[in-house]
Amino acid sequence: MANQPVSAPTMDEFVSFAKRRGFIFPSSEIYGGLNAIYDMGPLGVLLKRNIQALWWKQVVQMRSDMVGLDASILMNSKVWETSGHVKLFADPLVECKKCHQRFRADHLLPPTPAVPGHNKEQLNNETMKHCPNCGGELTEVRMFNTMFKTNFGPVEDESSVVYLRPETAQGMFVNFKNVWDTARVKMPFGIAQIGKAFRNEITTGNFIFRLREFEQMEIEYFVRPEKWEGAFESWLSWMKQWMETIGLKKEKIHFHEIPDGERAHYSKRTIDIEYDFPFGQSELYGLAYRTDFDLVNHSKGSGQSLSVRDPETNEVFTPHVIEPTFGVERTLLAVLLAAYTKIEGGRTTTTESANEMEVVLRLPKALAPMKAAVLPLSKKEPLTTLATTISAELRKHWMAAYDDVASIGRRYRRQDEIGTPYCITVDFDSGADNAVTVRDRDTMAQERVKITELVEYLRTHLEVV
């Protein structure tokens, strides 16, 4: 039926769209690319920053119990020894004896989303026998540490080894005392951070879902030991609200309580939040109760006390930690997929676009890369000068596009496809009545608005970050 949404895109179709419209590019593409590394294009970087800005606003700016941090990527190697990463941050590896392709062993298991996962330590050679590529015999399972290792300084020996951080959490733990002493915080409180992390994944795939260089938005929320359950439930509730805010449909979200024996070594409770991607149900976010594992171990490893004194009771204790963690690229992928809408037969009525498949990217307005697009009906004066002046004024407040190429119907479609909430048409009457036509991306409703009132009109209609 015409003008009706149709099936969701395949991953191949979506990857093509993401490149064609300037959201995501393969890194170093002119040299053949680099596996599991991607660059954000002109629209992708705007979407990514809008996601981060909205998260930061809600997590830090709007809460009195949160502070921010930007810790370094390179840290003293003792941090990773103490945290257990040097010994335990490993994935099960198998190699084909015939084609020598390497695989992460648990990724060769039958898919089991939303049910208890597989303990990596219990994998054995009976689990995987044949290479999925050539059918050759696979080696026995061995553990492979996925941290990137490099050398610090001009001398390359064991004493100069450092690691690219595989997570942002440890930077918050080792700065706990600095924050406690300087930020005038009190229990409970949290530290939030957005930053790069690096993992030398054995197997990658599914576009930007599993990367070797990626960004995390993480929170370490410090509580009194007996208060952890309330804090855990509070953050779980907030994460549900966050996913609704960024446009993810409830029916595609699944909550998986990780049972005893399958959680990370530091966790006493973990919930994996999974999402229905085109390639299957896979982990989007995580929420963990890390107890006092990190602060106690870093206190022992450094010789520095990371306990606190309650100013009211004078009691000294080591805080426990609730950790909500969000992958930036996975968020961006889920947001784009949720917003991507194919419409049979299109929505515009111009002759050249009739009966064509149309894509509308129904992004939440707060996340849209471009908030508005100014479209002069003609390339001739005085329309172009007036349209250029209007777009320059809008850019003082938001990211705004200017487009005068092709028919107005084509330009509407182009902006719909990149998620621009409002198109502003400057027509032949604009010079006389000092007004423009504003078109809504989702409803296609058009409204005549005075040029002098345009900024305020958009301000009241946009969910500005």
N, C-alpha and C positions, 0 to 999 in steps of 0.2 A: 504494500500500500504506500502511496506517495506521502512524503512529508512525515514519515514515521521513523523513529530510531531503529536501526538494524543491529546485527550481531556485533559483538566486541571485536576489536582488531586482533589479528594474529601477531605474534611477536615480530615476525619478519616485516609485516606491514607497519607496525608501530616503530620499529628501529628506523625504517626508511623515512617515516614521517618526522621523527625526532631530528634526523640529520637534515632533511630537506627544508624544514622550517627553522633551523638554526638553534635547536635546543641542545643537542648532544652530538659531538664529533668524536670519531676514533682518534686517539692520541697519536701524533707522529704519522699521520695517515699517508703522507707523500713518500714515506720510507717503509710502508707496509704495516704501520701500526705497531702497537705493543699490547700483548695479550692482557686483558682485564684492566686496562688503563684507558680512561676516557676524559675528554675535555668538554667543559660546558661552553656552548656557543653563546651568541649575543642574547638570545632569549632564555637559554638555560641558566646562565649566571644570574639573570634577574629573578627568575623563578626560585632558584636556590637561595638567593639572598633574602627574598621575601619570606620563604619558609623559615629560615633562620631568624629573621627579624621578628616574625610573629611569635615564634617559640620563645625567643629571648624576652619579648615584651610580656608574655603571659607568665613566664617562669621567674623572671628576675624583676622587671620593672614594676609589675602589678602586685608583687608579694613583698611583704615586710620581713619575711623570714628567709629570704634568699639573697645571695651575693654571687658575683661572677668572678671568673678566673680565666687567664690565658696562660697555661703552663707550656714549657718548652717541649719540643719533639724529642730532642736528645737529652737523656738524663744519665746520672751516675749508674753504672751497671749494677751496683749493689741494690738499687731499687728493684730491678727485675729478678735478681737472685732472691731477695727477701720476699717478694710478692709470690714467688713460685713459678713465674713465667719461664725462667731459664730451664727449669726441670719439667714443668707440666704443660706449658703452652704448646701442645703438639697435636697433630692429627694423624690418623692411621693411614699409612702409605702402602700401596702394592704396586709392583711393576711387572709389565708383560715381558716374559723372557724372549719372546719372538720379535715384537716391534719396539720394545723398550719404552712404550708409552707408560707414564705414571698416572695413577688414579688415587683419589682419596677413597679409602676402602668403604667407609660408611655411605658414600654416595652411590655405590654399586648395589646397595641393598634395595629391596622393593620399597617403593615410597609408602610411608606410613604417617601422613600428616594428622595432627590432632590426637595422636595416641602416644603412649610412652615411647621415647626414642631408644636408640641403641647405645649401650655403654661402649665407648671406643676401646677401653682396656680389655673387653671381653671378646673382641673380634679375633677370629683365628683363620687359618688357611682353609678350613672347611666352609667358611662363609662365602668366599669368592674363589672360584676355580678358573674361570676363563675370561680372557680379555674381551670387552664389549666391541672393540674395533676389529681385531683380526682373529679372535677365538683362541689365541695362544694361551699357554699356561701362565698363571700369575704367581708371583713370589709370595712368600709368607708375609703377613702384616708386620710392619715395623712402624714405630712412632717417628714422626718428622716434625721438628720444631719449626713453626711458621714465622718466627720473628726475623726481620731483616737485620743482618749484622754488618757493621762497618768498623772502621778504625778512626780513632780520635787523635788528631795531631799528626806530625810527620813520620813517626815511627810506627810500623805495623808489626805488632806482636800481641801476645795474649793480654798484656797489661793495658793496651790501648783499645780493646774491643768495647764498642758501645752498640746500642740497638736503636733502630727507629721504633718509636713506641707502637705497640700493637693495640693500644686502647688509651683513652684519655683519663681514665679513672685514677691511675696512680699519681698523676700530677696533682690531683686534688687531695689525695691522702697525705702525701709528703708535705703539702702546704697547709695542712690542717692547723698546726700550731700558729703559723704566721697569720692565717685568717682569724683564728680565735683571739689572738693578741691585738689585732689591729682593726678589725671590722666592727667592734662593739656589738657582737651578736650574742644571743643566748639560746639555750636549748628550748625547743628543737630549731635547727636551722639547716640550710642547705647551701651547697656550692654548685654552681652550674658552669659548664664549659662547652664551647663548640670548637672543634679542632680536628686536624688531620690525624689519621692512624694508618698503619701499614701492616699488611699480613701477606706473607709469601704463600698464598693459597696453592694447594696441590692441584686442584681442578677448579676451573672457573666456568662462567657461562651465564646465560640468561641476561645478556646485555649488562646493565649497571647494577644488577642485583648482588653479584659477588665479585668484588674488586680487590685488587692488591693495594691500591691507594684510595682511601675514602675518608669521609668526614663523619664524626659522631657529634650528637648533642646529648650530653650526659649530665646527670644530677647525682650527687652524693648527699643524701639527707641524713643528718646526724640527730639521733634521738637518745633519750634515756632507755636503758635495756628493756624495762618493763612496758615501754610505750610503742614498741615496734609494730605491733599488729594494727593499731589504729592508723599509724602513719602509712603502713603498707596499703591498707584499704583506701585511704585518702588519695594516694598517688595513683592507684589503679582506677579510681573514679575519674581523676583528672585526665588520665591517658585516654579513657573512653570519650571524654568530652573533647579532647584535642583531635582525635580521629574524626569525630563528627564535624568539627570546625573546618578541617582541611578537605572535607568532601568525601570521606570514605564511607561506603554503605555498610550498615550494621550486618547485613546478611553475608557479607564477604569477610567478616572479621571473626576469628576464632581464638578462644582463650584456652591454653593448654597448661594445666598444672603439672609441673615436672615432679615425678614421684621420688621418694627416697632411693638413693643408690644411683640416680641418673643426673643429679644436679652437679654443678661445678663444686669443686672441693671447698670453696669458701661460703657456699650458700646453704641456708636452712629452709628457705622457701623461694621458689622461682616460678613465675608464670611467663611462658612464651606467648606472645601475641602474633598469630599467624594471619595471613591475608591471602585471598584467592587471586593469585596472579594468573595470566594466561598459561604459564608453564606449570601451574599446580599450586597447591597450598603450601606456603613457605613462611618462615619467620620474618616478621616485620620489626617488632619491638620486643623488649624484654623488661621484666621487673623482678628484682632480686632483693632478698634480705641477706646481707652479707655479714650479719652479726658484728662482732668487734674484730674480726679476723685481720683486716688490713691494718688498723691502727695498732693493735697489739703486736703484730709482726714487725711493723716499721719501728715501733718503739724498741723492740728487742734488737733489731738489726742496726739501728742508728745509735742506740744508747740514750735517746732523747725521750723524755716522758711525753706521751700524747694523751694523757688523761686530763680531765677538767675538774674544777671545783664548783659545785652548785653554790651560788652566792647566798641563797636563802637557807639551805640546810647545812652548808659547809661540807657536804659529802663529796668525796673524790671518786670519780668513776671514769671508765673508758666508754665513750659513746658507741652505740650500735648504728648500723648504716642501712638505709633503704636506697636502692639504686634503680631508678628508671633510666633506660638507655634507648636512644633513637638513632638509627642510621639515616644520615641526611640523604644520600643517594637513593636508598630504598624508599624513603618518604617521597622523594621527588618522583620516582618511578610509579609508586602507588597513586600519587596525586594526579599525574598525567593520565594514567590508565583509567582512573575513575572519571576524569573529566572528558575523556575522548569519546565523542558521540558521532556516529555515522548516521546520516539521515538520507533515506531513499528518495530520490527525485528532487532533493534540494528544497530550499525554503524561499529563495528569491524568485521573482517572476519575470526577470529580464530574459529575452529570447536566447542569448548565448549561453545561459546557465540552466535552461529548462531541462528537466529529466536527468540531471547529473547527480552523482553521489556527492553529498556535502558533508564536511566534517566541521563540527562545532566543538570547541574545547571549552567546556563549561566549568572553568576554574572558579573557585571562590574569589570574589573581587579583591580580597586582601592579598591574594597570591598572584594575581595576573601580572605578567611581565610588563605589559603596556596597559595603562589604565584607560587611555582614550586614544583615538586616532582622528586626525583632522583631515577631511577629504574635500578639496575644492571640486565643484562640479565641472569646472573647466580649467585648463592650464592657462587661460588668458587672463589678463588684467581686467578689472581690479581684484578678481577673485583670489589669485595666487598671493598677492601682497597681504590681503586681509587674512587669508588662511594661515600664512606664515607668521603673521603677528599673533594670531590666536594660539597657534601651537607653541610659540616661544613663551607666551604667558602661562600656558598650562604646564610647561616644563619646569617652571619655578616651584611647582607643587608636586608633580607626579611625573613618571615616565610617560611620554606621549609621542605618538608616531605622526608623521606627515606622509601622505601618499596621494600622488596625483597621476599614477600610471594605470591605464586600462579603464574600463567602464566602471561606473559606480557600483554596479552589482558585483563585479569581480573583486572590487576593493572591499566591499562588505564581507564577501566570502573569505578573503585573505585574512582580514582581521578576526573574523569568527574562528578561523582555524588556529590562530595563535592565542585565542582566549581573551582578546581585548573587550572589556565590558561595554564600552560606549564608542560609537562612531559619530562624529560631528561633521555634518555636511554644510559647507559654505556654498550657497547657491546665488542665483542672479538677483534674488530679492534681499540678500543679506546686507548689501550696501545701503538699501533704502530703509529697511525696517530695523537694522542693527540687531538682527537675530539669526540664529542658526538652527538646524534640525538635529536633534540628538536622538540616536537610535540605540535601543537596548539590545544587547547581544542575545539574550535568552528569550525575551518575549517578542522581539522585533517591533515593539511599540515605538512610535516616533512622536517627539514633542518639540514644539517650537520654543526656544529659550533665548532671551536677550543676551547679547554678547557680554554686557556688563555684569550679568548675573550668572554667567556660565561656571565660573570657579566655585561659587557657593552652591550651585545646583549639583555639580559633581561631588563636592565635599559631602553633601547630605546623602548622596546615593552610593558612594564608595565606602567600603569597609577598609579604611586606610590603616596601614600598619603603623 
